Amino acid sequence: MHVLVVASRKGGSGKTTLAGHLAVQAERRGAGRVALIDTDPQGSLADWWNARSAPTPLFVATTLATLTADVARLRLHGVDWLVVDTPPALSAEVSDVIRLADLVVVPTRPSPHDLRSIGATVELVEDLGKPLVFVVNGAAHRARITDEAVTVLSQHGTLAPSIVHQRVDFAGSMIDGRTVMEVPGSSKSADEIERLWDYVAARLGAGPALNRLPLAPALADTNETEQVSPS
């Protein structure tokens, strides 16, 4: 099982949107069984999943206290990819999550505040000995700051070749639990996510299929949280 942790010290970087989109695209590419975990107390990823009509990706209810054991159990039950969303902080709890990662995806908006915040994230990930990849997220087309962000991030670590641009279809699709790949018609946003997933998968490889056991009921989230209605 491959574990992707989406992390950034800066709030508003688009972690939740990127986590949901990568998980859905993994399934669309036939990468196997995909699961999501939300460790952010705000629960935005859980809210998105509750609004989702499709039963997959699997959403797993867990706590930080049981996270390590639950991840090991998911591995035994044949989950191939696990995508974990994190809160905008660099706390001890976030460190515990990153320790489980095979790759840390760090979305960064091309803004001075976001770029100034990356140092602490890089330091934490490197101290834990984990590989990371930056993703320029929410970029404006043909903006000078986007080019500057690419330059700065490339100096601090590996940069994903697919830039994700700011478009309303990202927010629109997330309202009712979908992604830009699942709305009618093709879009440039979907193309960007597809290229990003292909890059991430190439970094880690799909891996051999595991012997799949029935998923333990305690791990499958029967979340009774009220679903988000489209607005």
GROMACS elastic network, one bead per residue, 0.5 to 0.9 nm:
[ bonds ]
;  ai    aj funct       b0    kb
    1    74     6  0.83358   500
    1    75     6  0.57283   500
    1    76     6  0.89544   500
    1    78     6  0.76295   500
    1    79     6  0.61640   500
    1    81     6  0.54541   500
    1    82     6  0.71891   500
    1   206     6  0.87910   500
    1   207     6  0.75576   500
    1   208     6  0.88742   500
    1   209     6  0.87809   500
    1   210     6  0.81618   500
    2    75     6  0.89104   500
    2    79     6  0.86770   500
    2    80     6  0.62277   500
    2    82     6  0.61867   500
    2    83     6  0.85097   500
    2   101     6  0.78335   500
    2   102     6  0.61219   500
    2   103     6  0.82113   500
    2   204     6  0.74854   500
    2   205     6  0.87258   500
    2   206     6  0.81064   500
    2   207     6  0.81316   500
    3    71     6  0.88995   500
    3    80     6  0.86290   500
    3    81     6  0.59958   500
    3    83     6  0.60177   500
    3    84     6  0.75223   500
    3   100     6  0.69851   500
    3   101     6  0.50216   500
    3   102     6  0.51916   500
    3   103     6  0.67194   500
    3   104     6  0.85899   500
    4    19     6  0.86687   500
    4    81     6  0.75697   500
    4    82     6  0.60887   500
    4    84     6  0.61820   500
    4    85     6  0.88028   500
    4    98     6  0.89615   500
    4   100     6  0.87481   500
    4   101     6  0.57265   500
    4   102     6  0.61643   500
    4   103     6  0.52377   500
    4   104     6  0.59087   500
    4   105     6  0.69110   500
    5    19     6  0.83380   500
    5    82     6  0.82757   500
    5    83     6  0.59088   500
    5    85     6  0.62824   500
    5    86     6  0.74484   500
    5    97     6  0.74688   500
    5    98     6  0.64335   500
    5   100     6  0.81776   500
    5   101     6  0.57309   500
    5   102     6  0.79123   500
    5   103     6  0.64844   500
    5   105     6  0.60790   500
    5   106     6  0.85141   500
    6    15     6  0.59636   500
    6    16     6  0.80437   500
    6    18     6  0.78591   500
    6    19     6  0.64627   500
    6    83     6  0.74185   500
    6    84     6  0.61046   500
    6    85     6  0.52855   500
    6    86     6  0.63580   500
    6    98     6  0.88650   500
    6   103     6  0.86636   500
    6   104     6  0.58308   500
    6   106     6  0.59335   500
    6   107     6  0.74688   500
    7    10     6  0.88563   500
    7    15     6  0.67087   500
    7    84     6  0.86072   500
    7    85     6  0.68881   500
    7    86     6  0.56133   500
    7    87     6  0.74101   500
    7    88     6  0.72876   500
    7    89     6  0.84680   500
    7    90     6  0.88597   500
    7    94     6  0.82425   500
    7    98     6  0.81836   500
    7   104     6  0.67187   500
    7   105     6  0.62848   500
    7   106     6  0.53253   500
    7   107     6  0.73438   500
    7   121     6  0.79778   500
    8    11     6  0.73414   500
    8    13     6  0.72306   500
    8    15     6  0.74843   500
    8    86     6  0.78866   500
    8    87     6  0.78790   500
    8    88     6  0.58168   500
    8    89     6  0.70735   500
    8    90     6  0.79319   500
    8   105     6  0.83998   500
    8   106     6  0.55829   500
    8   107     6  0.67124   500
    8   108     6  0.76385   500
    8   117     6  0.84364   500
    8   118     6  0.75439   500
    8   121     6  0.62502   500
    9    13     6  0.87899   500
    9    87     6  0.79906   500
    9    90     6  0.59067   500
    9   114     6  0.87651   500
    9   117     6  0.66248   500
    9   118     6  0.72520   500
    9   120     6  0.74181   500
    9   121     6  0.60858   500
   10    13     6  0.61940   500
   10    88     6  0.54817   500
   10    89     6  0.72202   500
   10   108     6  0.81351   500
   10   113     6  0.82134   500
   10   114     6  0.62626   500
   10   117     6  0.63827   500
   10   118     6  0.80202   500
   11    14     6  0.79534   500
   11    15     6  0.84835   500
   11    87     6  0.79156   500
   11    89     6  0.80008   500
   11   114     6  0.87847   500
   12    15     6  0.75862   500
   12    88     6  0.80965   500
   12   109     6  0.84076   500
   13    16     6  0.86773   500
   13    88     6  0.86241   500
   13   106     6  0.86837   500
   13   107     6  0.58762   500
   13   108     6  0.55562   500
   13   109     6  0.57608   500
   13   114     6  0.76747   500
   13   137     6  0.71320   500
   13   138     6  0.79209   500
   14    17     6  0.54504   500
   14    18     6  0.61016   500
   14    19     6  0.85490   500
   14   107     6  0.65877   500
   14   108     6  0.79205   500
   14   109     6  0.80993   500
   14   137     6  0.70135   500
   14   138     6  0.76537   500
   15    18     6  0.52097   500
   15    19     6  0.59996   500
   15    20     6  0.86627   500
   15    85     6  0.66181   500
   15    86     6  0.75981   500
   15    87     6  0.86393   500
   15    88     6  0.87001   500
   15   105     6  0.87800   500
   15   106     6  0.79049   500
   15   107     6  0.63297   500
   15   108     6  0.89648   500
   16    19     6  0.50916   500
   16    20     6  0.62410   500
   16    21     6  0.85525   500
   16    38     6  0.86539   500
   16    44     6  0.67933   500
   16    45     6  0.56907   500
   16    48     6  0.89488   500
   16    85     6  0.61360   500
   16    86     6  0.81683   500
   17    20     6  0.53742   500
   17    21     6  0.61548   500
   17    22     6  0.86111   500
   17    45     6  0.78190   500
   17   170     6  0.76094   500
   17   171     6  0.82180   500
   17   174     6  0.74519   500
   17   179     6  0.84501   500
   18    21     6  0.51114   500
   18    22     6  0.59954   500
   18    23     6  0.85092   500
   18    85     6  0.89539   500
   18   107     6  0.78500   500
   18   137     6  0.86520   500
   18   193     6  0.84939   500
   19    22     6  0.53230   500
   19    23     6  0.62282   500
   19    24     6  0.87270   500
   19    36     6  0.80860   500
   19    45     6  0.80533   500
   19    83     6  0.63146   500
   19    84     6  0.70198   500
   19    85     6  0.62057   500
   20    23     6  0.52742   500
   20    24     6  0.62918   500
   20    25     6  0.86141   500
   20    36     6  0.78154   500
   20    45     6  0.71174   500
   20    48     6  0.82409   500
   20    49     6  0.84116   500
   20    57     6  0.86965   500
   20    83     6  0.80919   500
   20    85     6  0.86972   500
   20   174     6  0.88070   500
   20   178     6  0.87102   500
   20   179     6  0.75313   500
   21    24     6  0.52313   500
   21    25     6  0.60363   500
   21    26     6  0.85047   500
   21   178     6  0.85766   500
   21   179     6  0.59213   500
   21   180     6  0.78161   500
   21   181     6  0.81525   500
   21   193     6  0.70884   500
   21   197     6  0.89599   500
   22    25     6  0.50920   500
   22    26     6  0.60415   500
   22    27     6  0.87994   500
   22    83     6  0.78032   500
   22   193     6  0.71295   500
   22   194     6  0.84010   500
   22   196     6  0.80736   500
   22   197     6  0.61395   500
   23    26     6  0.51546   500
   23    27     6  0.66820   500
   23    28     6  0.88601   500
   23    34     6  0.63943   500
   23    35     6  0.72759   500
   23    36     6  0.71752   500
   23    57     6  0.65954   500
   23    81     6  0.79458   500
   23    82     6  0.78481   500
   23    83     6  0.63534   500
   23   197     6  0.88709   500
   24    27     6  0.53113   500
   24    28     6  0.63071   500
   24    29     6  0.87621   500
   24    34     6  0.80185   500
   24    56     6  0.78669   500
   24    57     6  0.63937   500
   24   178     6  0.88501   500
   24   179     6  0.75503   500
   24   181     6  0.83738   500
   25    29     6  0.61065   500
   25    30     6  0.86240   500
   25    31     6  0.87952   500
   25   179     6  0.89192   500
   25   181     6  0.76690   500
   25   193     6  0.74113   500
   25   194     6  0.66202   500
   25   197     6  0.66828   500
   26    29     6  0.52225   500
   26    30     6  0.64881   500
   26    31     6  0.53668   500
   26    32     6  0.76198   500
   26    33     6  0.86968   500
   26    34     6  0.71189   500
   26    81     6  0.78745   500
   26   194     6  0.89131   500
   26   197     6  0.68589   500
   26   198     6  0.87054   500
   26   201     6  0.83650   500
   27    30     6  0.50457   500
   27    31     6  0.55940   500
   27    32     6  0.62903   500
   27    33     6  0.70574   500
   27    34     6  0.65395   500
   27    56     6  0.83809   500
   27    57     6  0.74077   500
   28    31     6  0.75973   500
   29    32     6  0.84782   500
   29   194     6  0.86500   500
   29   197     6  0.87206   500
   29   198     6  0.85723   500
   30    33     6  0.85166   500
   31    34     6  0.77469   500
   31    80     6  0.72011   500
   31    81     6  0.75894   500
   31   201     6  0.86305   500
   31   206     6  0.62571   500
   31   207     6  0.88795   500
   32    78     6  0.88463   500
   32    79     6  0.73687   500
   32    80     6  0.55858   500
   32    81     6  0.72830   500
   32   206     6  0.84371   500
   32   209     6  0.75949   500
   33    56     6  0.87153   500
   33    57     6  0.75536   500
   33    58     6  0.80072   500
   33    78     6  0.71767   500
   33    80     6  0.51965   500
   33    81     6  0.64819   500
   33    82     6  0.86678   500
   34    56     6  0.76462   500
   34    57     6  0.53618   500
   34    58     6  0.62954   500
   34    59     6  0.88601   500
   34    79     6  0.59790   500
   34    80     6  0.59917   500
   34    82     6  0.58391   500
   34    83     6  0.77321   500
   35    56     6  0.79180   500
   35    57     6  0.53697   500
   35    59     6  0.56621   500
   35    60     6  0.67912   500
   35    74     6  0.85629   500
   35    79     6  0.68318   500
   35    80     6  0.81665   500
   35    81     6  0.63616   500
   35    83     6  0.63485   500
   35    84     6  0.85670   500
   36    45     6  0.85098   500
   36    46     6  0.88770   500
   36    57     6  0.67121   500
   36    58     6  0.60963   500
   36    60     6  0.60835   500
   36    61     6  0.89233   500
   36    81     6  0.86424   500
   36    82     6  0.57950   500
   36    84     6  0.58699   500
   36    85     6  0.78715   500
   37    45     6  0.81350   500
   37    46     6  0.81614   500
   37    58     6  0.88550   500
   37    59     6  0.61938   500
   37    60     6  0.54848   500
   37    61     6  0.68428   500
   37    62     6  0.74205   500
   37    82     6  0.75059   500
   37    83     6  0.64072   500
   37    85     6  0.63413   500
   37    86     6  0.88440   500
   38    41     6  0.80697   500
   38    43     6  0.64633   500
   38    44     6  0.79303   500
   38    45     6  0.59707   500
   38    46     6  0.63993   500
   38    59     6  0.84114   500
   38    60     6  0.80731   500
   38    61     6  0.78635   500
   38    62     6  0.82406   500
   38    83     6  0.86908   500
   38    84     6  0.59330   500
   38    86     6  0.65898   500
   38    87     6  0.87344   500
   39    42     6  0.86271   500
   39    43     6  0.75148   500
   39    62     6  0.81726   500
   39    63     6  0.74161   500
   39    64     6  0.73080   500
   39    84     6  0.71699   500
   39    85     6  0.59296   500
   39    86     6  0.51045   500
   39    87     6  0.66425   500
   39    93     6  0.89888   500
   39    94     6  0.83998   500
   39    97     6  0.83874   500
   40    43     6  0.55635   500
   40    44     6  0.75697   500
   40    45     6  0.82414   500
   40    85     6  0.66794   500
   40    86     6  0.50048   500
   40    88     6  0.79624   500
   41    44     6  0.83874   500
   41    86     6  0.87334   500
   41    87     6  0.70644   500
   42    45     6  0.85426   500
   42    46     6  0.89133   500
   42    87     6  0.79097   500
   43    46     6  0.51571   500
   43    47     6  0.61729   500
   43    48     6  0.87138   500
   44    47     6  0.50005   500
   44    48     6  0.62463   500
   44    49     6  0.86682   500
   45    48     6  0.50585   500
   45    49     6  0.62250   500
   45    50     6  0.86192   500
   45    85     6  0.73675   500
   46    49     6  0.50352   500
   46    50     6  0.60987   500
   46    51     6  0.86831   500
   46    59     6  0.76865   500
   46    61     6  0.89496   500
   46   223     6  0.85296   500
   46   225     6  0.86893   500
   47    50     6  0.50876   500
   47    51     6  0.64174   500
   47    52     6  0.87958   500
   47   177     6  0.82591   500
   47   225     6  0.78411   500
   47   226     6  0.82888   500
   47   227     6  0.68225   500
   47   228     6  0.64769   500
   48    51     6  0.52564   500
   48    52     6  0.64213   500
   48   174     6  0.64958   500
   48   175     6  0.71277   500
   48   176     6  0.71252   500
   48   178     6  0.80153   500
   48   227     6  0.82977   500
   48   228     6  0.72906   500
   49    53     6  0.83649   500
   49    54     6  0.88198   500
   49    55     6  0.87990   500
   49    56     6  0.88566   500
   49    57     6  0.85759   500
   49    58     6  0.89447   500
   49    59     6  0.72421   500
   49   176     6  0.88224   500
   49   177     6  0.57724   500
   49   178     6  0.85972   500
   49   227     6  0.85197   500
   50    53     6  0.80805   500
   50   176     6  0.88777   500
   50   177     6  0.71970   500
   50   223     6  0.74124   500
   50   224     6  0.84017   500
   50   225     6  0.71408   500
   50   226     6  0.73798   500
   50   227     6  0.50606   500
   50   228     6  0.68398   500
   51   174     6  0.87041   500
   51   175     6  0.75851   500
   51   176     6  0.52638   500
   51   178     6  0.83092   500
   51   226     6  0.85862   500
   51   228     6  0.51064   500
   51   229     6  0.68319   500
   51   230     6  0.84113   500
   52    55     6  0.74514   500
   52    56     6  0.86844   500
   52   174     6  0.88326   500
   52   176     6  0.60505   500
   52   178     6  0.62381   500
   52   227     6  0.84317   500
   52   228     6  0.88381   500
   53    56     6  0.87652   500
   53   176     6  0.81624   500
   53   177     6  0.69959   500
   53   178     6  0.81748   500
   54    57     6  0.79154   500
   54   177     6  0.83988   500
   54   178     6  0.84900   500
   55    58     6  0.67950   500
   55    59     6  0.87935   500
   56    59     6  0.76524   500
   58   220     6  0.72253   500
   58   221     6  0.79017   500
   59   219     6  0.85805   500
   59   220     6  0.66661   500
   59   221     6  0.57568   500
   59   222     6  0.87681   500
   59   223     6  0.88313   500
   60    70     6  0.87828   500
   60   218     6  0.88645   500
   60   219     6  0.56069   500
   60   220     6  0.53669   500
   60   221     6  0.50298   500
   60   222     6  0.87953   500
   61   218     6  0.82529   500
   61   219     6  0.62879   500
   61   220     6  0.68716   500
   61   221     6  0.50748   500
   61   222     6  0.82379   500
   61   223     6  0.77754   500
   62    65     6  0.82267   500
   62    66     6  0.64223   500
   62    67     6  0.60102   500
   62    70     6  0.71014   500
   62   219     6  0.74717   500
   62   221     6  0.86428   500
   63    66     6  0.53507   500
   63    67     6  0.56598   500
   63    70     6  0.89108   500
   64    68     6  0.78566   500
   64    93     6  0.70131   500
   64    96     6  0.81001   500
   64    97     6  0.80064   500
   65    68     6  0.77442   500
   65    69     6  0.87262   500
   66    69     6  0.54938   500
   66    70     6  0.60191   500
   66    71     6  0.86125   500
   67    70     6  0.50553   500
   67    71     6  0.60367   500
   67    72     6  0.85823   500
   67    96     6  0.88986   500
   67    97     6  0.79378   500
   68    71     6  0.52370   500
   68    72     6  0.63311   500
   68    73     6  0.87156   500
   68    96     6  0.85730   500
   68    97     6  0.82856   500
   68   100     6  0.74608   500
   69    72     6  0.51339   500
   69    73     6  0.62327   500
   69    74     6  0.87234   500
   70    74     6  0.61833   500
   70    75     6  0.86332   500
   70   219     6  0.72850   500
   71    74     6  0.50616   500
   71    75     6  0.63259   500
   71    76     6  0.88166   500
   71    82     6  0.83592   500
   71   100     6  0.82996   500
   72    75     6  0.51038   500
   72    76     6  0.64756   500
   72    77     6  0.88277   500
   73    76     6  0.50536   500
   73    77     6  0.62423   500
   73    78     6  0.88741   500
   73   215     6  0.87569   500
   73   216     6  0.84770   500
   73   219     6  0.84612   500
   74    77     6  0.50227   500
   74    78     6  0.64729   500
   74    79     6  0.56218   500
   74    80     6  0.86940   500
   74    82     6  0.85643   500
   74   215     6  0.76728   500
   74   216     6  0.87921   500
   74   219     6  0.79875   500
   75    78     6  0.54894   500
   75    79     6  0.55598   500
   75    80     6  0.73555   500
   75    81     6  0.89841   500
   75   210     6  0.82388   500
   76    79     6  0.76101   500
   76   210     6  0.79359   500
   76   211     6  0.78937   500
   76   212     6  0.74317   500
   76   213     6  0.72696   500
   77   210     6  0.80695   500
   77   211     6  0.74526   500
   77   212     6  0.52110   500
   77   214     6  0.63916   500
   77   215     6  0.57006   500
   77   216     6  0.79781   500
   78   209     6  0.75331   500
   78   210     6  0.51657   500
   78   211     6  0.59205   500
   78   213     6  0.64662   500
   78   214     6  0.85532   500
   78   215     6  0.82882   500
   79    82     6  0.71467   500
   79   209     6  0.88983   500
   79   210     6  0.77704   500
   79   212     6  0.77667   500
   80   206     6  0.79800   500
   80   207     6  0.79054   500
   80   208     6  0.86142   500
   80   209     6  0.71551   500
   80   210     6  0.74732   500
   81   206     6  0.85918   500
   84    97     6  0.81512   500
   84   101     6  0.88052   500
   86    89     6  0.80785   500
   86    94     6  0.67704   500
   86    97     6  0.79784   500
   87    90     6  0.83200   500
   87    94     6  0.74864   500
   89    94     6  0.71367   500
   90    93     6  0.79079   500
   90    94     6  0.58193   500
   90    95     6  0.69424   500
   90   120     6  0.79191   500
   90   121     6  0.72325   500
   90   124     6  0.77492   500
   91    94     6  0.52166   500
   91    95     6  0.63821   500
   91    96     6  0.87948   500
   92    96     6  0.63384   500
   92    97     6  0.88599   500
   93    96     6  0.50900   500
   93    97     6  0.65390   500
   93    98     6  0.88592   500
   94    97     6  0.50596   500
   94    98     6  0.62464   500
   94    99     6  0.86736   500
   95    98     6  0.50938   500
   95    99     6  0.62313   500
   95   124     6  0.74933   500
   95   125     6  0.81599   500
   95   128     6  0.79455   500
   96    99     6  0.52500   500
   96   100     6  0.71154   500
   97   100     6  0.55691   500
   97   101     6  0.70934   500
   98   101     6  0.51395   500
   98   102     6  0.85668   500
   98   103     6  0.85742   500
   98   104     6  0.71294   500
   98   124     6  0.89048   500
   98   125     6  0.71829   500
   98   128     6  0.76637   500
   98   130     6  0.76838   500
   99   102     6  0.85127   500
   99   125     6  0.85806   500
   99   128     6  0.64781   500
   99   129     6  0.83698   500
   99   130     6  0.74933   500
  101   104     6  0.62933   500
  101   130     6  0.70433   500
  101   131     6  0.85570   500
  102   130     6  0.68918   500
  102   131     6  0.71956   500
  102   132     6  0.89146   500
  102   204     6  0.78608   500
  103   130     6  0.65706   500
  103   131     6  0.53475   500
  103   132     6  0.56331   500
  103   133     6  0.75267   500
  103   200     6  0.85824   500
  103   203     6  0.86160   500
  103   204     6  0.79205   500
  104   125     6  0.76709   500
  104   130     6  0.71012   500
  104   131     6  0.62514   500
  104   133     6  0.63842   500
  104   134     6  0.85593   500
  105   131     6  0.88449   500
  105   132     6  0.57987   500
  105   133     6  0.51682   500
  105   134     6  0.60744   500
  105   135     6  0.70365   500
  105   200     6  0.88863   500
  106   118     6  0.86449   500
  106   121     6  0.82385   500
  106   122     6  0.89688   500
  106   132     6  0.69899   500
  106   133     6  0.60767   500
  106   135     6  0.59967   500
  106   136     6  0.86141   500
  107   133     6  0.84755   500
  107   134     6  0.58158   500
  107   136     6  0.59907   500
  107   137     6  0.57666   500
  108   111     6  0.82683   500
  108   114     6  0.60985   500
  108   115     6  0.71457   500
  108   118     6  0.79862   500
  108   134     6  0.68494   500
  108   135     6  0.60199   500
  108   136     6  0.51633   500
  108   137     6  0.55558   500
  108   138     6  0.80757   500
  108   149     6  0.85654   500
  108   153     6  0.87781   500
  109   112     6  0.87815   500
  109   113     6  0.87607   500
  109   114     6  0.59427   500
  109   115     6  0.76297   500
  109   135     6  0.83583   500
  109   136     6  0.57791   500
  109   138     6  0.55879   500
  109   139     6  0.64488   500
  109   146     6  0.84849   500
  109   149     6  0.80981   500
  110   113     6  0.85773   500
  110   114     6  0.67536   500
  110   115     6  0.69248   500
  110   136     6  0.66839   500
  110   137     6  0.72848   500
  110   138     6  0.73899   500
  110   139     6  0.60898   500
  110   140     6  0.82727   500
  110   145     6  0.59739   500
  110   146     6  0.53374   500
  110   147     6  0.84600   500
  110   148     6  0.77932   500
  110   149     6  0.52767   500
  110   150     6  0.82243   500
  111   114     6  0.53328   500
  111   115     6  0.61835   500
  111   116     6  0.86006   500
  111   145     6  0.68919   500
  111   146     6  0.81461   500
  111   149     6  0.75426   500
  112   115     6  0.51663   500
  112   116     6  0.60474   500
  112   117     6  0.86611   500
  112   145     6  0.85142   500
  112   149     6  0.86046   500
  113   116     6  0.52476   500
  113   117     6  0.64028   500
  114   117     6  0.52194   500
  114   118     6  0.67332   500
  115   118     6  0.56232   500
  115   119     6  0.82037   500
  115   149     6  0.70631   500
  115   152     6  0.75473   500
  115   153     6  0.77210   500
  116   119     6  0.69040   500
  117   120     6  0.64224   500
  117   121     6  0.73428   500
  118   121     6  0.52150   500
  118   122     6  0.61247   500
  118   123     6  0.85802   500
  118   153     6  0.83836   500
  118   156     6  0.84282   500
  119   122     6  0.52059   500
  119   123     6  0.61279   500
  119   124     6  0.86847   500
  119   156     6  0.79896   500
  120   123     6  0.50718   500
  120   124     6  0.61979   500
  120   125     6  0.86718   500
  121   124     6  0.52616   500
  121   125     6  0.62378   500
  121   126     6  0.85416   500
  122   125     6  0.52597   500
  122   126     6  0.59927   500
  122   127     6  0.84053   500
  122   132     6  0.79523   500
  122   156     6  0.75403   500
  122   157     6  0.80404   500
  123   126     6  0.52316   500
  123   127     6  0.59681   500
  123   128     6  0.86303   500
  124   127     6  0.51302   500
  124   128     6  0.63770   500
  124   129     6  0.87805   500
  125   128     6  0.52131   500
  125   129     6  0.63787   500
  125   130     6  0.55720   500
  125   131     6  0.72612   500
  125   132     6  0.71909   500
  126   130     6  0.58584   500
  126   131     6  0.72887   500
  126   132     6  0.82883   500
  127   130     6  0.78109   500
  131   158     6  0.88441   500
  132   157     6  0.72485   500
  132   158     6  0.68881   500
  132   159     6  0.87823   500
  133   157     6  0.67675   500
  133   158     6  0.50101   500
  133   159     6  0.54930   500
  133   160     6  0.62291   500
  133   200     6  0.86862   500
  134   153     6  0.69312   500
  134   154     6  0.83568   500
  134   157     6  0.71538   500
  134   158     6  0.61775   500
  134   160     6  0.59574   500
  135   153     6  0.89110   500
  135   159     6  0.61871   500
  135   160     6  0.54503   500
  135   161     6  0.80967   500
  135   162     6  0.74921   500
  135   163     6  0.66328   500
  135   164     6  0.75289   500
  135   196     6  0.84851   500
  136   139     6  0.66492   500
  136   146     6  0.79332   500
  136   149     6  0.75072   500
  136   150     6  0.73225   500
  136   153     6  0.85895   500
  136   159     6  0.79246   500
  136   160     6  0.77271   500
  136   161     6  0.89760   500
  136   162     6  0.78865   500
  136   163     6  0.52346   500
  136   164     6  0.61398   500
  136   165     6  0.80708   500
  137   163     6  0.63880   500
  137   165     6  0.61172   500
  137   166     6  0.73422   500
  138   163     6  0.83610   500
  138   164     6  0.58924   500
  138   167     6  0.76197   500
  139   142     6  0.89258   500
  139   143     6  0.79373   500
  139   145     6  0.85922   500
  139   146     6  0.61411   500
  139   163     6  0.72567   500
  139   164     6  0.63113   500
  139   166     6  0.52758   500
  139   167     6  0.89108   500
  140   143     6  0.56260   500
  140   144     6  0.89023   500
  140   145     6  0.83832   500
  140   146     6  0.68856   500
  140   165     6  0.59609   500
  140   166     6  0.59477   500
  140   167     6  0.87946   500
  141   144     6  0.89642   500
  141   146     6  0.79678   500
  141   165     6  0.69889   500
  141   166     6  0.81482   500
  142   145     6  0.88096   500
  142   146     6  0.75376   500
  142   147     6  0.83582   500
  143   146     6  0.54948   500
  143   147     6  0.70992   500
  144   147     6  0.53206   500
  144   148     6  0.63500   500
  144   149     6  0.87011   500
  145   149     6  0.60016   500
  145   150     6  0.86049   500
  146   149     6  0.50207   500
  146   150     6  0.63251   500
  146   151     6  0.87637   500
  147   150     6  0.51544   500
  147   151     6  0.64282   500
  147   152     6  0.88192   500
  148   151     6  0.51143   500
  148   152     6  0.62209   500
  148   153     6  0.85902   500
  149   152     6  0.51249   500
  149   153     6  0.59519   500
  149   154     6  0.83116   500
  150   153     6  0.53689   500
  150   154     6  0.60012   500
  150   155     6  0.87237   500
  150   159     6  0.75811   500
  151   154     6  0.52910   500
  151   155     6  0.65776   500
  152   155     6  0.53333   500
  152   156     6  0.68578   500
  153   156     6  0.51814   500
  153   157     6  0.62944   500
  153   158     6  0.75808   500
  153   159     6  0.66177   500
  154   157     6  0.54442   500
  154   158     6  0.59980   500
  154   159     6  0.57695   500
  155   158     6  0.82240   500
  156   159     6  0.88455   500
  159   162     6  0.86303   500
  160   163     6  0.73309   500
  160   196     6  0.69684   500
  160   199     6  0.71103   500
  160   200     6  0.81330   500
  161   195     6  0.82059   500
  161   196     6  0.73973   500
  161   199     6  0.77076   500
  162   192     6  0.59725   500
  162   193     6  0.77578   500
  162   194     6  0.89436   500
  162   195     6  0.60523   500
  162   196     6  0.53747   500
  162   199     6  0.81655   500
  163   192     6  0.67807   500
  163   193     6  0.88279   500
  163   196     6  0.80165   500
  164   167     6  0.89349   500
  164   189     6  0.71080   500
  164   192     6  0.58901   500
  164   193     6  0.72222   500
  164   196     6  0.84341   500
  165   188     6  0.89213   500
  165   189     6  0.72220   500
  165   192     6  0.81602   500
  166   169     6  0.88208   500
  166   170     6  0.79356   500
  166   189     6  0.86407   500
  167   170     6  0.60614   500
  167   171     6  0.78042   500
  167   189     6  0.73667   500
  168   171     6  0.55330   500
  168   172     6  0.60906   500
  168   173     6  0.85934   500
  169   173     6  0.58010   500
  169   174     6  0.83989   500
  169   179     6  0.84978   500
  169   180     6  0.62861   500
  169   183     6  0.87092   500
  169   187     6  0.87729   500
  169   189     6  0.76228   500
  170   173     6  0.54746   500
  170   174     6  0.63980   500
  170   179     6  0.68909   500
  170   180     6  0.58962   500
  170   189     6  0.75465   500
  171   174     6  0.52667   500
  171   175     6  0.66029   500
  171   179     6  0.88233   500
  171   180     6  0.88858   500
  172   175     6  0.56083   500
  172   176     6  0.79696   500
  172   178     6  0.86941   500
  172   179     6  0.85904   500
  172   180     6  0.83606   500
  173   176     6  0.63708   500
  173   177     6  0.68228   500
  173   178     6  0.50654   500
  173   179     6  0.50752   500
  173   180     6  0.57405   500
  173   181     6  0.88476   500
  173   182     6  0.79685   500
  173   183     6  0.69016   500
  174   177     6  0.50395   500
  174   178     6  0.52694   500
  174   179     6  0.59259   500
  174   180     6  0.81177   500
  175   178     6  0.73313   500
  175   228     6  0.74671   500
  175   229     6  0.74298   500
  175   230     6  0.55082   500
  175   231     6  0.73342   500
  176   179     6  0.89190   500
  176   228     6  0.70484   500
  176   229     6  0.65997   500
  176   230     6  0.53790   500
  176   231     6  0.86746   500
  177   228     6  0.83832   500
  177   230     6  0.89985   500
  178   181     6  0.80337   500
  178   182     6  0.61118   500
  178   183     6  0.73366   500
  179   182     6  0.53599   500
  179   183     6  0.68907   500
  179   190     6  0.83634   500
  180   183     6  0.55940   500
  180   184     6  0.87321   500
  180   186     6  0.86844   500
  180   187     6  0.75239   500
  180   189     6  0.64856   500
  180   190     6  0.54647   500
  180   193     6  0.85324   500
  181   184     6  0.82408   500
  181   185     6  0.87252   500
  181   186     6  0.76213   500
  181   187     6  0.78337   500
  181   189     6  0.79149   500
  181   191     6  0.82277   500
  181   193     6  0.81335   500
  181   194     6  0.84490   500
  182   185     6  0.85872   500
  182   190     6  0.85914   500
  183   186     6  0.80109   500
  183   187     6  0.89249   500
  184   187     6  0.89895   500
  186   189     6  0.85356   500
  186   190     6  0.70131   500
  186   191     6  0.81574   500
  187   190     6  0.53228   500
  187   191     6  0.65685   500
  187   192     6  0.89080   500
  188   192     6  0.63054   500
  188   193     6  0.88262   500
  189   192     6  0.51743   500
  189   193     6  0.64459   500
  189   194     6  0.86891   500
  190   193     6  0.52032   500
  190   194     6  0.61205   500
  190   195     6  0.86488   500
  191   194     6  0.50801   500
  191   195     6  0.62215   500
  191   196     6  0.85731   500
  192   195     6  0.52155   500
  192   196     6  0.61266   500
  192   197     6  0.86623   500
  193   197     6  0.60932   500
  193   198     6  0.85247   500
  194   197     6  0.52375   500
  194   198     6  0.62020   500
  194   199     6  0.86829   500
  195   198     6  0.50877   500
  195   199     6  0.62541   500
  195   200     6  0.87462   500
  196   199     6  0.51551   500
  196   200     6  0.63040   500
  196   201     6  0.86409   500
  197   200     6  0.50359   500
  197   201     6  0.59983   500
  197   202     6  0.84048   500
  198   201     6  0.51582   500
  198   202     6  0.60816   500
  198   203     6  0.86633   500
  199   202     6  0.50689   500
  199   203     6  0.62828   500
  199   204     6  0.89396   500
  200   203     6  0.50804   500
  200   204     6  0.65770   500
  200   205     6  0.82370   500
  201   204     6  0.53164   500
  201   205     6  0.52122   500
  201   206     6  0.62512   500
  202   205     6  0.51524   500
  202   206     6  0.78058   500
  204   207     6  0.80186   500
  206   209     6  0.85323   500
  207   210     6  0.88117   500
  209   212     6  0.83474   500
  212   215     6  0.83698   500
  213   216     6  0.86103   500
  214   217     6  0.87800   500
  215   218     6  0.84145   500
  215   219     6  0.70056   500
  215   220     6  0.69918   500
  216   219     6  0.55087   500
  216   220     6  0.67602   500
  217   220     6  0.52857   500
  217   221     6  0.79481   500
  217   222     6  0.87097   500
  218   221     6  0.74527   500
  218   222     6  0.89405   500
  219   222     6  0.89456   500
  220   223     6  0.88333   500
  221   224     6  0.87988   500
  223   226     6  0.85963   500
  224   227     6  0.83063   500
  228   231     6  0.88895   500
